[in-house]
Amino acid sequence: MGKQMIKKVLYFCSGNTCRSPFAEYFSKWLKNTKYKEELEDVEFDSAGIYRYYETPQDGTLKYLSTKGIEVTDFQAKRIDEALLIEQDLILGFEYKRHITKLKRKFKDLEGLSDKLFLLLEYAGESENLDIEDPFHMNQEDYNKILKRIEDGILKVFDKIRRINNS
C-alpha cells in the first residue's frame, strides 16, 4: 500500500447485519470522540456480500448501546464494484466466507487484493484471524465476538494513523 493515504474504509461480512455494522458504528464513534483530529478525513462504511436485513441485529444494537452508541441512520447494502473501487481499505472477518468469496466474485477488479484484508490480519495479529458470525448466539457470546472486533479496530486505527501521518 506504500504511501497512499487511507481515507475510505469498508467493513464487510456476509449479510451486513452483525459484524460489519458494529465495526462501522464503533469506528464512527471512535472517530468522533477519541480520534477527532487524527482521523477527521477518514470515512467508515459497511456492506454485505449478500444483504439479509434492513437493520443490524439486536445483539449488535445492544452491545453498541452499552457504549452509548446509537444507530439511527443505518442503510444495509450489498457490495458492488463501484463501492469497492472507491475504498482505500476493505476489511472482512472470515477468510473463506469473506475474503475468498469477494476475490472470486470480483476477480477482474484491478487492485482489489492490495486493499483487501481480514480485520485481525490488518491489525497485526498472526493467529486465530477469523471472527465467527455471532448471528443466533446468546448475548454473552455475541458480546465476546464484538469485543474481538473492537480490539482489532483499535489496532487498525493506530495503523491508519501511522500510515496517514507518514
URGIGI-V101965 format. One record per backbone hydrogen bond with DSSP energy under -1.0 kcal/mol. NH is the residue of the N-H (numbers start at 1). CO is the residue of the C=O. E is the energy in kcal/mol with one decimal. If there is no record, write none. Layout:
BEGIN
<<NH	CO	E> <NH	CO	E>>
END
This chain:
BEGIN
<<4	1	-1.5> <9	43	-2.8> <10	89	-2.7> <11	45	-2.5> <12	91	-2.5> <13	47	-1.5> <22	18	-1.2> <23	19	-2.7> <24	20	-2.6> <25	21	-2.6> <26	22	-2.9> <27	23	-2.1> <28	24	-2.4> <29	25	-2.1> <30	26	-2.6> <31	27	-2.8> <32	28	-1.9> <35	30	-2.6> <39	35	-2.3> <40	37	-1.0> <42	39	-1.8> <43	7	-3.4> <45	9	-2.0> <47	11	-1.7> <48	77	-2.5> <49	13	-2.1> <50	14	-3.4> <52	15	-1.1> <57	17	-3.1> <61	57	-2.1> <62	58	-3.1> <63	59	-1.9> <64	60	-2.5> <65	61	-2.3> <66	62	-1.4> <67	64	-1.5> <68	65	-1.4> <69	64	-2.3> <79	48	-2.8> <84	80	-1.9> <85	81	-2.5> <86	82	-1.5> <87	84	-1.1> <88	8	-2.4> <89	8	-1.7> <90	115	-3.3> <91	10	-3.1> <92	117	-2.5> <98	94	-1.9> <99	94	-1.5> <100	95	-2.9> <102	98	-2.7> <103	99	-2.5> <104	100	-2.2> <105	101	-3.0> <106	102	-2.3> <107	104	-1.1> <109	106	-2.0> <112	109	-1.4> <115	112	-1.6> <117	90	-2.6> <119	92	-3.1> <122	118	-2.7> <123	119	-1.8> <124	121	-1.6> <125	120	-2.6> <131	93	-3.1> <137	134	-2.6> <142	138	-2.7> <143	139	-2.8> <144	140	-1.4> <145	141	-1.8> <146	142	-2.3> <147	143	-2.3> <148	144	-1.5> <149	145	-1.6> <150	146	-2.7> <151	147	-2.6> <152	148	-2.1> <153	149	-2.7> <154	150	-2.0> <155	151	-1.4> <156	152	-2.4> <157	153	-2.9> <158	154	-1.6> <159	155	-2.0> <160	156	-2.9> <161	157	-2.5> <162	158	-2.1> <163	159	-2.7> <164	160	-3.0> <165	161	-1.5>>
END
